Amino acid sequence: MTIEIRVPQLPESVADATLVAWHKQPGEAVKRDENLADLETDKVVLEVPAPTNGVLRELRVESGTTVTSGQVLAIIEEGAVADASAPASKPAAAPAAASPKAGAAAPAAATTSAASASVAVDTSKLSPSVRRLVEENNLDPSRIPATGRDGRITKADVVSFLDRQGNAAAAASAQPAPAARAPQPAPVARAPAARTGRAEQRVAMTRLRQRIAQRMVEAQSTQALLTSFNEVDLTAVQDLRARYKDRFEKQHGVKLGFMSFFVKASIEALKKFPIINASVDGTDIVYHEYYDIGVAVSTDRGLMVPVIRDADLKSFAEIEKEIAMYAAKAREGTIAIEDLTGGTFTITNGGVFGSLMSTPIVNAPQSAILGMHKIQERPMVVNGQIAIRPMMYLAVTYDHRIIDGREAVQFLVTVKECLEDPGRMLLQI
């Protein structure tokens, strides 16, 4: 029996998707729940799983095509078995002839076969963009040095590996063939050859990057954005983390980071200045009496903002666990659209990349965003004495249509006070 593979039902906010890559070709066997293709929307990458065991008989849509909910993508023949006589991607090597020298040839043949088989590594744990690069270039993931979190391979790791392979191949092809000749004196070192061209490469934006660009332009063209700055002494927060980080991780199974402190401090400030947590809807101001805090996460595909729902009701440990979970899902490409929608206020941390100061852009339709930056030790005057303190510049960008400078500045001062004296957050003073 044949079964049609269709585009999954897309969320209401997503009109269509792009079929990025097929992971199976006609004639190949498929297993139930095996990923057949990647669909990229303007928010997330969706996988198209096989509904049953069988053989992929026909592809109805090519890679790069825009598709909509319910559209037929491929045909699977349920219960069928792949034709063993079908040509493989690479023909098997012929067996060595039975001769006294055959035994010597066998180990080499086995080694070659093992090397070829090593390429067939399980790529299910790679992000869609990384998996696509690995499969298109027939790479062995185990040979690619990983720099991502928890030893994961990033897209930059694969590109760097391909560059090194290309350079090595070019160097090998440039070597002259060996010949029987008299020894020659060592060559004189020469300056590297001058660049001979001015190459350019045109790459289409991903749908996510297009969406990010659209939202950033919309925010700046529809809102009256203004940024205020302050600085915070993180001595107290650092002391708390140093004192309790081991017990915290042992008890809760997650590290005690800085972000949970900033989420909690922001909530205390939002409670005092509810207009910062509001949004504009036409000629109305919508005050949100809940606190869904978005935390910006950088991925290979672009910036994503998963939302911590009802963050005011969650503990430090629960906030840290959600942040870690969302960050992992975003970087693996498995995050759901529901995880990215909504939010009443956003926090972004440019400090992880070394930014000392910036003016973040509001994540519309929200009305404000808090920007964290690099912690930098600086000499400060404390009780009339100069002391070295871990300082961070804070920035709040806000929609001046509904938020006045007084409220924005006082909001930022409250965040500062909560972080410099974390006990205030526990006592809510």
NORGIMO-V742309 format. One record per residue. N is the residue number from 1. PSI is psi in whole degrees, 0 to 359 (none if undefined). OMEGA is omega in whole degrees, 0 to 359 (* if undefined). NEAR is the number of other C-alpha atoms within 8 Angstrom. Layout:
# NORGIMO-V742309
{{N;PSI;OMEGA;NEAR} {N;PSI;OMEGA;NEAR}}
This chain:
# NORGIMO-V742309
{{1;136;179;5} {2;144;181;7} {3;134;177;8} {4;133;175;9} {5;119;185;11} {6;161;175;10} {7;129;178;12} {8;160;178;7} {9;120;181;6} {10;149;178;9} {11;161;183;7} {12;327;183;5} {13;357;182;4} {14;117;184;9} {15;321;183;8} {16;180;180;10} {17;165;177;12} {18;130;176;12} {19;108;187;15} {20;313;185;11} {21;145;170;10} {22;139;177;10} {23;357;176;7} {24;152;179;9} {25;158;180;8} {26;136;180;9} {27;347;181;10} {28;146;178;10} {29;146;177;10} {30;152;179;12} {31;153;179;9} {32;134;179;9} {33;3;176;8} {34;138;181;8} {35;122;181;10} {36;325;184;11} {37;161;176;13} {38;132;175;14} {39;126;181;13} {40;124;173;14} {41;184;180;13} {42;4;179;12} {43;315;185;10} {44;171;172;12} {45;127;180;11} {46;145;176;10} {47;149;178;9} {48;101;183;11} {49;153;175;10} {50;132;182;13} {51;345;184;7} {52;171;173;10} {53;147;178;12} {54;208;181;14} {55;135;177;16} {56;118;185;16} {57;327;187;11} {58;140;172;8} {59;125;181;11} {60;344;184;8} {61;136;179;8} {62;159;176;7} {63;141;180;8} {64;356;182;8} {65;142;174;9} {66;130;184;8} {67;163;180;10} {68;168;182;10} {69;133;175;10} {70;352;182;8} {71;140;181;8} {72;128;181;10} {73;322;185;11} {74;172;179;13} {75;130;176;13} {76;138;172;13} {77;109;186;12} {78;135;175;11} {79;355;181;9} {80;160;178;8} {81;137;180;7} {82;141;181;9} {83;116;182;6} {84;337;180;4} {85;354;180;4} {86;142;182;6} {87;137;177;6} {88;172;181;5} {89;330;176;4} {90;127;181;5} {91;145;179;6} {92;149;181;4} {93;144;180;5} {94;145;180;4} {95;150;180;4} {96;146;179;7} {97;149;179;5} {98;102;180;6} {99;168;179;6} {100;331;183;5} {101;355;183;7} {102;323;180;10} {103;325;180;8} {104;331;182;7} {105;335;185;9} {106;313;181;9} {107;320;180;8} {108;318;179;8} {109;319;180;9} {110;321;179;8} {111;316;179;8} {112;317;180;8} {113;318;180;8} {114;321;180;8} {115;320;179;8} {116;321;182;8} {117;333;183;7} {118;340;179;8} {119;333;182;10} {120;65;180;7} {121;144;179;8} {122;118;182;5} {123;14;184;7} {124;338;182;6} {125;359;178;6} {126;153;175;10} {127;157;183;11} {128;318;182;10} {129;322;179;7} {130;315;180;12} {131;321;180;11} {132;315;179;9} {133;318;181;10} {134;315;183;12} {135;320;181;8} {136;328;182;7} {137;8;177;6} {138;51;183;7} {139;157;174;8} {140;110;183;11} {141;331;182;10} {142;344;180;6} {143;355;183;5} {144;118;178;10} {145;128;184;8} {146;133;178;9} {147;359;182;9} {148;174;181;8} {149;139;181;5} {150;31;177;4} {151;21;180;7} {152;150;179;9} {153;128;177;14} {154;168;178;11} {155;323;179;10} {156;325;178;7} {157;317;181;12} {158;316;179;13} {159;317;179;8} {160;319;179;8} {161;318;178;10} {162;322;178;8} {163;317;180;8} {164;322;178;8} {165;317;180;8} {166;318;179;8} {167;320;180;8} {168;319;180;8} {169;320;179;8} {170;320;180;8} {171;321;180;8} {172;318;181;7} {173;337;181;7} {174;347;181;6} {175;134;178;6} {176;150;178;5} {177;141;180;4} {178;144;179;4} {179;153;179;4} {180;105;179;4} {181;166;182;4} {182;149;179;4} {183;138;181;4} {184;152;177;4} {185;154;180;4} {186;138;181;4} {187;150;178;4} {188;134;180;4} {189;135;180;4} {190;155;177;4} {191;147;179;4} {192;145;182;4} {193;145;179;4} {194;150;177;4} {195;132;186;4} {196;348;183;4} {197;173;177;4} {198;71;186;4} {199;149;173;4} {200;154;179;4} {201;127;179;4} {202;121;181;4} {203;129;180;4} {204;140;175;4} {205;142;171;7} {206;161;179;8} {207;325;179;11} {208;316;179;14} {209;322;176;11} {210;319;181;10} {211;319;178;10} {212;314;180;10} {213;317;181;8} {214;314;182;8} {215;323;180;10} {216;318;179;10} {217;318;179;8} {218;317;182;8} {219;317;183;12} {220;337;181;10} {221;343;182;7} {222;344;181;6} {223;153;176;9} {224;88;189;10} {225;136;178;11} {226;147;182;8} {227;135;174;9} {228;151;185;9} {229;156;171;10} {230;179;177;10} {231;152;184;9} {232;139;175;11} {233;115;185;12} {234;20;180;12} {235;312;183;9} {236;318;179;11} {237;316;179;12} {238;321;178;8} {239;318;178;8} {240;315;180;9} {241;316;180;10} {242;326;184;7} {243;324;189;7} {244;0;188;8} {245;320;181;11} {246;314;179;7} {247;322;179;7} {248;312;181;12} {249;321;180;11} {250;321;183;8} {251;323;187;6} {252;348;178;7} {253;22;179;7} {254;150;180;10} {255;149;177;8} {256;104;182;12} {257;187;178;8} {258;330;190;7} {259;323;180;7} {260;325;177;11} {261;319;181;11} {262;325;176;10} {263;312;180;11} {264;317;180;12} {265;320;179;14} {266;320;180;9} {267;317;178;11} {268;320;179;13} {269;323;179;12} {270;326;178;12} {271;325;180;7} {272;330;183;7} {273;76;186;10} {274;340;179;10} {275;333;179;10} {276;334;182;14} {277;7;184;15} {278;176;177;13} {279;162;180;12} {280;132;175;12} {281;96;184;7} {282;243;177;4} {283;12;180;5} {284;152;170;6} {285;124;181;9} {286;113;177;8} {287;122;181;9} {288;121;181;9} {289;29;174;4} {290;168;187;6} {291;92;176;14} {292;105;189;13} {293;120;175;15} {294;138;178;13} {295;113;184;12} {296;135;180;12} {297;128;178;11} {298;132;178;8} {299;173;177;9} {300;333;183;8} {301;348;181;7} {302;184;183;9} {303;132;175;9} {304;153;182;10} {305;82;173;10} {306;153;188;12} {307;130;173;13} {308;107;183;13} {309;141;177;8} {310;50;184;10} {311;334;180;13} {312;339;180;8} {313;0;185;5} {314;150;178;9} {315;172;176;6} {316;316;182;10} {317;317;180;10} {318;321;179;8} {319;315;180;12} {320;321;180;14} {321;317;180;9} {322;319;179;9} {323;313;180;10} {324;319;180;8} {325;312;181;8} {326;320;180;10} {327;317;179;9} {328;316;180;8} {329;322;180;10} {330;317;182;12} {331;334;178;11} {332;350;181;11} {333;19;182;11} {334;6;182;11} {335;144;182;10} {336;155;179;7} {337;325;180;9} {338;332;180;5} {339;342;187;8} {340;353;185;11} {341;154;180;8} {342;208;183;6} {343;137;179;13} {344;344;182;13} {345;148;184;14} {346;147;174;15} {347;132;177;13} {348;144;185;12} {349;93;176;9} {350;350;181;13} {351;334;180;11} {352;341;178;8} {353;3;177;6} {354;5;181;8} {355;130;179;10} {356;331;179;11} {357;143;179;9} {358;171;176;9} {359;93;182;9} {360;156;180;11} {361;136;183;10} {362;141;178;14} {363;84;184;12} {364;146;8;7} {365;14;175;6} {366;167;184;14} {367;356;180;16} {368;158;178;14} {369;140;178;16} {370;130;178;12} {371;122;173;15} {372;158;181;13} {373;185;184;16} {374;139;174;14} {375;121;185;10} {376;126;176;7} {377;129;181;8} {378;153;176;8} {379;127;180;8} {380;153;176;8} {381;115;181;8} {382;115;182;7} {383;42;177;4} {384;2;180;5} {385;148;177;6} {386;127;180;8} {387;150;177;8} {388;121;183;8} {389;147;176;11} {390;106;186;11} {391;149;176;12} {392;135;172;14} {393;135;176;14} {394;147;177;14} {395;137;171;16} {396;118;174;15} {397;134;187;16} {398;159;180;15} {399;108;186;13} {400;353;177;11} {401;324;183;7} {402;344;182;8} {403;124;177;12} {404;159;180;8} {405;323;180;7} {406;315;181;6} {407;320;180;10} {408;316;181;13} {409;316;180;10} {410;326;174;8} {411;312;182;13} {412;323;177;14} {413;321;178;9} {414;317;176;11} {415;315;179;13} {416;312;182;13} {417;321;179;9} {418;322;181;13} {419;327;180;15} {420;342;176;12} {421;80;187;8} {422;340;178;10} {423;336;178;7} {424;325;181;10} {425;326;179;11} {426;323;181;6} {427;350;181;6} {428;52;178;6} {429;none;*;4}}
